[in-house]
Amino acid sequence: MTQNRYNVFNQIHKGLRHLMYDTSVRIQTTDLSRPEANEVINSVSLVVDLFDEHAHHEDKFILPKIEKHNPALVADFEKDHELDHKLSEGLREMVTSWKNAATQQERNITGQGIFYAFNEFIAFNLYHMNREEDTLLATLWKHYTDEELIAASHAIVGSIPPDTLMLESKWMMRSMNNAEITEWMTGIKHGAPAEVYAAYLKMAEQELPAERFHIVASALETEITVG
């Protein structure tokens, strides 16, 4: 969907994709038979938890806006969320089995199951997010102004626990281009308390390569203290 309108999904979808890709690579390069693989197994759990939270936010804040105008479309996406939940629960059961495994062989067999189940989870969610940014956005843009969609985004952000919000924000920061980050940070600068803006500016400095951070900071007309 290419249109110069506010994309309510863009930031979180980019962050979630990046987290999935990162976890997928780590699964492929980790010996899942070893206890040390616990870190990447925990990352699988994190992905599942954040996607469940994201689906809940869509069900609460986004789909009701669409249901007023296209109930059949909402019913279709609710079926997707049910399937996504089944994939998530399957992964959670496998993660529990891996953590309870008594031998290296058991961990290896269960780990391979997690690998393939996670690939299926990725494939489904990549397709699902693309559909949202096509079909759902078209309906939202037809019936709502950008200001109304931004207000919905703010309502979602306000419902997220601070620790989870900062974790999601780090992945979004890592995942967006300079123009998107600058627009995001500008909104924070003008719409949030100064200490919140300072925290996000610090996050940008930590998460972005130095060259990119300087570009973003310059665009924000922020003085950079070196050293």
C-alpha positions as CSV (number, residue, x, y, z in Angstrom):
1,M,0.0,0.0,0.0
2,T,1.8,3.1,-1.2
3,Q,0.1,6.4,-0.3
4,N,1.2,9.5,1.6
5,R,-1.0,8.8,4.6
6,Y,-0.3,7.8,8.2
7,N,0.4,4.0,8.4
8,V,-0.8,2.9,11.9
9,F,1.1,-0.4,11.4
10,N,4.4,0.7,10.1
11,Q,6.6,1.2,13.2
12,I,5.5,-1.8,15.2
13,H,5.5,-4.1,12.1
14,K,9.0,-3.1,11.2
15,G,10.2,-3.8,14.8
16,L,8.4,-7.1,14.9
17,R,9.8,-8.2,11.5
18,H,13.4,-7.3,12.6
19,L,13.0,-9.2,15.9
20,M,11.7,-12.3,14.0
21,Y,14.5,-12.1,11.4
22,D,17.1,-11.7,14.2
23,T,15.7,-14.7,16.1
24,S,15.5,-16.8,13.0
25,V,19.2,-16.3,12.2
26,R,20.1,-17.1,15.8
27,I,18.1,-20.3,15.8
28,Q,19.8,-21.4,12.6
29,T,23.3,-20.8,13.9
30,T,22.8,-22.2,17.5
31,D,23.3,-25.8,18.6
32,L,19.9,-26.3,20.1
33,S,21.0,-29.5,21.8
34,R,23.1,-27.5,24.2
35,P,21.8,-25.8,27.4
36,E,23.5,-22.6,26.3
37,A,20.8,-22.3,23.6
38,N,18.4,-21.2,26.4
39,E,19.0,-17.6,25.4
40,V,17.7,-18.0,21.8
41,I,14.8,-20.2,23.0
42,N,13.9,-17.3,25.3
43,S,14.0,-15.0,22.2
44,V,11.4,-17.3,20.6
45,S,9.2,-16.8,23.6
46,L,9.6,-13.1,23.4
47,V,8.6,-13.0,19.8
48,V,5.5,-15.0,20.5
49,D,4.5,-12.8,23.5
50,L,5.0,-9.5,21.6
51,F,3.0,-10.8,18.6
52,D,0.2,-11.9,20.9
53,E,0.2,-8.4,22.5
54,H,0.2,-6.8,19.1
55,A,-2.8,-8.9,18.0
56,H,-4.7,-7.9,21.2
57,H,-4.1,-4.2,20.5
58,E,-5.4,-4.6,17.0
59,D,-8.5,-6.4,18.3
60,K,-9.1,-3.7,20.8
61,F,-8.1,-0.5,19.0
62,I,-8.1,-1.1,15.3
63,L,-10.6,-3.7,14.2
64,P,-13.6,-2.0,15.9
65,K,-13.0,1.0,13.7
66,I,-13.1,-1.2,10.6
67,E,-16.1,-3.3,11.8
68,K,-18.3,-0.2,11.6
69,H,-17.7,-0.2,7.8
70,N,-16.8,-3.7,6.8
71,P,-17.7,-6.5,9.3
72,A,-16.9,-9.3,6.9
73,L,-13.3,-8.0,6.6
74,V,-12.9,-8.0,10.4
75,A,-14.3,-11.5,10.7
76,D,-11.6,-12.6,8.2
77,F,-8.8,-11.0,10.1
78,E,-10.2,-12.4,13.4
79,K,-9.8,-15.9,11.9
80,D,-6.2,-15.0,11.1
81,H,-5.6,-14.0,14.8
82,E,-7.1,-17.3,15.9
83,L,-4.7,-19.2,13.7
84,D,-1.8,-17.0,14.9
85,H,-2.8,-17.8,18.5
86,K,-2.7,-21.6,17.7
87,L,0.8,-21.2,16.2
88,S,1.9,-19.3,19.3
89,E,0.5,-21.9,21.7
90,G,2.3,-24.6,19.7
91,L,5.6,-22.8,20.0
92,R,5.0,-22.2,23.7
93,E,4.4,-25.9,24.3
94,M,7.6,-26.8,22.4
95,V,9.6,-24.2,24.4
96,T,8.4,-25.7,27.6
97,S,9.3,-29.2,26.4
98,W,12.8,-28.0,25.4
99,K,13.3,-26.4,28.8
100,N,12.2,-29.6,30.5
101,A,14.3,-31.9,28.4
102,A,16.5,-34.2,30.4
103,T,19.1,-35.1,27.7
104,Q,21.0,-33.5,24.9
105,Q,19.1,-35.7,22.4
106,E,15.7,-34.6,23.7
107,R,16.8,-30.9,23.4
108,N,18.0,-31.5,19.9
109,I,14.8,-33.2,18.7
110,T,12.6,-30.5,20.4
111,G,14.9,-27.8,19.1
112,Q,14.4,-28.9,15.5
113,G,10.7,-28.9,16.1
114,I,10.9,-25.3,17.3
115,F,13.0,-24.4,14.3
116,Y,10.4,-25.5,11.8
117,A,7.4,-24.3,13.9
118,F,9.1,-20.9,14.1
119,N,9.6,-20.8,10.3
120,E,5.9,-21.5,9.9
121,F,5.1,-18.7,12.4
122,I,7.3,-16.3,10.5
123,A,5.8,-17.2,7.1
124,F,2.2,-16.7,8.4
125,N,2.9,-13.4,10.2
126,L,4.8,-11.9,7.3
127,Y,1.9,-12.5,5.0
128,H,-0.6,-11.4,7.7
129,M,1.2,-8.1,8.3
130,N,1.3,-7.4,4.5
131,R,-2.4,-8.0,4.3
132,E,-3.0,-5.6,7.2
133,E,-0.9,-2.9,5.5
134,D,-2.9,-3.4,2.3
135,T,-6.5,-4.3,3.0
136,L,-7.0,-2.9,6.5
137,L,-5.1,0.4,5.7
138,A,-7.3,1.0,2.6
139,T,-10.4,0.8,4.8
140,L,-8.9,3.0,7.6
141,W,-7.8,5.6,5.1
142,K,-11.2,5.7,3.4
143,H,-13.1,6.4,6.6
144,Y,-10.6,8.1,9.0
145,T,-8.3,11.0,9.0
146,D,-4.6,10.8,9.8
147,E,-5.3,12.6,13.1
148,E,-7.9,10.0,14.1
149,L,-5.4,7.2,13.3
150,I,-2.6,8.9,15.2
151,A,-5.0,9.1,18.2
152,A,-5.6,5.4,17.9
153,S,-1.8,4.8,17.9
154,H,-1.4,7.0,21.0
155,A,-4.2,4.9,22.7
156,I,-2.3,1.8,22.0
157,V,1.0,3.2,23.3
158,G,-0.7,4.4,26.4
159,S,-2.0,0.8,27.1
160,I,1.5,-0.8,26.9
161,P,3.5,-1.3,30.2
162,P,6.6,1.0,30.2
163,D,9.1,-1.9,30.1
164,T,7.5,-3.5,27.2
165,L,7.1,-0.2,25.4
166,M,10.8,0.5,25.7
167,L,11.7,-2.9,24.5
168,E,9.5,-2.6,21.5
169,S,10.8,0.9,20.9
170,K,14.4,-0.4,20.7
171,W,13.5,-2.9,18.0
172,M,11.5,-0.2,16.1
173,M,14.5,2.2,16.4
174,R,16.8,-0.5,14.9
175,S,14.3,-1.2,12.1
176,M,13.3,2.1,10.6
177,N,15.0,4.4,8.1
178,N,16.4,7.8,9.0
179,A,13.3,9.8,7.8
180,E,10.9,7.5,9.7
181,I,13.0,7.8,12.9
182,T,13.2,11.6,12.5
183,E,9.4,11.9,12.1
184,W,8.9,9.6,15.1
185,M,11.3,11.5,17.3
186,T,9.8,14.9,16.2
187,G,6.4,13.7,17.4
188,I,7.9,12.7,20.7
189,K,9.8,16.0,21.0
190,H,6.7,18.0,20.6
191,G,4.2,15.7,22.3
192,A,5.9,14.1,25.2
193,P,7.7,15.4,28.4
194,A,11.3,16.4,28.0
195,E,12.6,13.5,29.9
196,V,10.8,11.0,27.6
197,Y,12.3,12.7,24.6
198,A,15.7,12.6,26.2
199,A,15.3,8.9,26.8
200,Y,14.4,8.2,23.2
201,L,17.3,10.4,22.0
202,K,19.7,8.3,24.2
203,M,18.1,5.2,22.8
204,A,18.7,6.4,19.2
205,E,22.4,7.1,20.1
206,Q,22.8,3.6,21.5
207,E,20.9,1.7,18.8
208,L,21.9,3.5,15.6
209,P,25.3,3.5,13.9
210,A,27.1,6.7,14.7
211,E,26.7,8.1,11.2
212,R,23.0,7.5,11.2
213,F,22.5,9.0,14.6
214,H,24.3,12.2,13.6
215,I,22.0,12.5,10.5
216,V,18.9,12.0,12.7
217,A,20.1,14.3,15.4
218,S,21.0,17.0,12.9
219,A,17.5,16.7,11.4
220,L,16.1,17.2,14.8
221,E,18.3,20.2,15.3
222,T,19.7,18.6,18.4
223,E,23.0,19.6,19.8
224,I,25.3,16.5,20.1
225,T,27.8,16.4,22.9
226,V,30.8,14.5,21.9
227,G,32.8,12.5,24.4
